[in-house]
């Protein structure tokens, strides 16, 4: 898994990862974190698609 980018947000730390054919987006705030996973090619295939 590698980090492909970050998305600026005033409260959350948002990190975008890519591994094989999956993209994961992790939201962090203090002690809490939540991750969403998407298959590449559905409608998300790169960092630009995630930012949309």
N, CA, C and O of each residue as an XYZ file, in Angstrom:
208
protein
N       0.851     -1.168      0.000
C       0.000      0.000      0.000
C       0.895      1.229      0.000
O       1.873      1.298      0.745
N       0.553      2.201     -0.845
C       1.342      3.420     -0.883
C       0.426      4.638     -0.851
O      -0.722      4.575     -1.290
N       0.931      5.713     -0.344
C       0.167      6.956     -0.269
C       0.265      7.651     -1.619
O       1.364      7.887     -2.122
N      -0.890      7.982     -2.209
C      -0.865      8.704     -3.486
C      -1.190     10.179     -3.299
O      -1.031     10.963     -4.234
N      -1.644     10.575     -2.104
C      -1.869     11.993     -1.866
C      -2.676     12.278     -0.616
O      -3.157     11.385      0.082
N      -2.797     13.575     -0.373
C      -3.557     14.075      0.767
C      -4.583     15.079      0.247
O      -4.368     15.717     -0.784
N      -5.686     15.213      0.957
C      -6.696     16.202      0.616
C      -6.792     17.177      1.782
O      -6.957     16.771      2.932
N      -6.688     18.457      1.477
C      -6.735     19.488      2.509
C      -8.143     19.609      3.079
O      -9.126     19.608      2.338
N      -8.230     19.711      4.403
C      -9.497     19.887      5.092
C      -9.193     20.599      6.404
O      -8.178     20.305      7.037
N     -10.049     21.531      6.830
C      -9.738     22.298      8.047
C      -9.764     21.490      9.339
O      -9.110     21.877     10.308
N     -10.495     20.384      9.384
C     -10.624     19.624     10.632
C     -10.016     18.232     10.517
O      -9.370     17.763     11.454
N     -10.213     17.570      9.391
C      -9.798     16.183      9.212
C      -8.464     16.066      8.484
O      -8.098     16.925      7.682
N      -7.758     15.006      8.776
C      -6.604     14.616      7.970
C      -7.123     13.547      7.010
O      -7.597     12.499      7.449
N      -7.038     13.806      5.709
C      -7.559     12.880      4.705
C      -6.391     12.375      3.874
O      -5.682     13.155      3.238
N      -6.197     11.053      3.887
C      -5.096     10.413      3.174
C      -5.673      9.434      2.169
O      -6.619      8.704      2.465
N      -5.087      9.427      0.967
C      -5.541      8.534     -0.098
C      -4.433      7.524     -0.370
O      -3.282      7.897     -0.600
N      -4.791      6.240     -0.343
C      -3.851      5.143     -0.558
C      -4.231      4.368     -1.815
O      -5.386      4.380     -2.240
N      -3.246      3.696     -2.404
C      -3.522      2.799     -3.526
C      -2.772      1.492     -3.290
O      -1.592      1.487     -2.940
N      -3.487      0.381     -3.492
C      -2.877     -0.939     -3.383
C      -3.519     -1.840     -4.419
O      -4.731     -2.051     -4.399
N      -2.713     -2.373     -5.323
C      -3.188     -3.233     -6.407
C      -4.324     -2.539     -7.158
O      -4.092     -1.516     -7.801
N      -5.524     -3.061     -7.092
C      -6.637     -2.458     -7.825
C      -7.637     -1.779     -6.893
O      -8.816     -1.665     -7.227
N      -7.174     -1.328     -5.724
C      -8.064     -0.687     -4.760
C      -7.523      0.679     -4.340
O      -6.313      0.881     -4.230
N      -8.441      1.601     -4.113
C      -8.102      2.910     -3.568
C      -8.799      3.037     -2.223
O      -9.996      2.769     -2.113
N      -8.059      3.444     -1.202
C      -8.613      3.629      0.136
C      -8.490      5.096      0.515
O      -7.482      5.742      0.230
N      -9.532      5.615      1.164
C      -9.526      6.990      1.645
C      -9.714      6.939      3.155
O     -10.727      6.439      3.645
N      -8.732      7.460      3.889
C      -8.785      7.409      5.354
C      -8.993      8.814      5.907
O      -8.263      9.747      5.572
N     -10.007      8.942      6.764
C     -10.320     10.194      7.448
C      -9.911     10.046      8.901
O     -10.292      9.078      9.558
N      -9.131     11.004      9.413
C      -8.666     10.946     10.794
C      -9.006     12.241     11.520
O      -8.867     13.335     10.973
N      -9.456     12.093     12.764
C      -9.731     13.234     13.628
C      -9.448     12.801     15.064
O     -10.207     12.030     15.652
N      -8.367     13.297     15.610
C      -8.004     12.917     16.978
C      -7.765     11.426     17.084
O      -6.914     10.882     16.380
N      -8.507     10.756     17.958
C      -8.341      9.319     18.164
C      -9.183      8.484     17.201
O      -9.087      7.256     17.203
N     -10.007      9.133     16.378
C     -10.923      8.407     15.507
C     -10.413      8.379     14.074
O      -9.804      9.334     13.591
N     -10.680      7.251     13.404
C     -10.368      7.161     11.979
C     -11.403      6.272     11.305
O     -11.948      5.346     11.906
N     -11.656      6.585     10.030
C     -12.603      5.805      9.244
C     -12.036      5.684      7.838
O     -11.523      6.652      7.277
N     -12.134      4.479      7.275
C     -11.573      4.211      5.957
C     -12.651      3.691      5.023
O     -13.459      2.836      5.385
N     -12.639      4.230      3.810
C     -13.519      3.750      2.743
C     -12.639      3.148      1.660
O     -11.596      3.709      1.321
N     -13.055      2.004      1.114
C     -12.282      1.316      0.092
C     -13.103      1.220     -1.194
O     -14.296      0.917     -1.168
N     -12.440      1.484     -2.312
C     -13.073      1.442     -3.624
C     -12.215      0.621     -4.569
O     -10.989      0.626     -4.457
N     -12.843     -0.083     -5.492
C     -12.094     -0.772     -6.539
C     -11.705      0.255     -7.595
O     -12.518      1.100     -7.970
N     -10.472      0.187     -8.074
C     -10.045      1.073     -9.153
C     -10.860      0.769    -10.397
O     -11.144     -0.390    -10.702
N     -11.228      1.809    -11.101
C     -11.945      1.607    -12.343
C     -13.440      1.783    -12.221
O     -14.092      2.046    -13.232
N     -14.031      1.651    -11.024
C     -15.473      1.882    -10.884
C     -15.769      3.299    -11.373
O     -16.312      3.460    -12.466
N     -15.445      4.283    -10.632
C     -15.486      5.677    -11.047
C     -14.297      6.423    -10.461
O     -14.107      7.609    -10.727
N     -13.506      5.727     -9.670
C     -12.351      6.319     -9.019
C     -11.110      5.545     -9.449
O     -10.999      4.345     -9.198
N     -10.177      6.242    -10.098
C      -8.967      5.557    -10.514
C      -7.691      6.322    -10.167
O      -6.589      5.792    -10.308
N      -7.843      7.583     -9.707
C      -6.655      8.348     -9.341
C      -7.033      9.426     -8.324
O      -8.198      9.539     -7.944
N      -6.067     10.204     -7.892
C      -6.289     11.212     -6.858
C      -7.260     12.286     -7.333
O      -8.052     12.785     -6.534
N      -7.221     12.654     -8.604
C      -8.141     13.657     -9.140
C      -9.591     13.220     -9.029
O     -10.459     14.035     -8.716
N      -9.865     11.950     -9.280
C     -11.217     11.422     -9.154
C     -11.687     11.455     -7.708
O     -12.857     11.728     -7.437
N     -10.778     11.178     -6.778
C     -11.123     11.193     -5.350
C     -11.486     12.611     -4.925
O     -12.443     12.806     -4.176
N     -10.736     13.598     -5.392
C     -10.994     14.987     -5.005
C     -12.328     15.492     -5.518
O     -12.934     16.365     -4.897
N     -12.805     14.957     -6.648
C     -14.117     15.365     -7.188
C     -15.196     14.987     -6.225
O     -16.372     15.240     -6.485
